[in-house]
């Protein structure tokens, strides 16, 4: 997490506040540039990066460079789980009242 960045060949430094929401989870080699607002319940996969002044709504998984939302199918491929596993997870979340 960085609150400043050196830009260009002349070494201009830009400063900005980084806002991290509640229940943010970062992973190895993530890069959070100045001015980023993560939102609540944001999960970043390894080697992800948010460019300057990026605003994330939260309540989702994010991946890549530049950072973008990951969708259900990509989560299933990444974690190598089946549609049945996803249904069991959703049912368990409802029983435990974890889904909002």
Secondary structure, DSSP 8 states (H G I E B T S, - for coil): --SEEEETTTTEEEE---B--TT-B--TT-EE-TT-B--SSEEE-TT-EE-TT-B---SEEEETBTTEE--HHHHHHHHT--HHHHHHHHHHHHHTT---
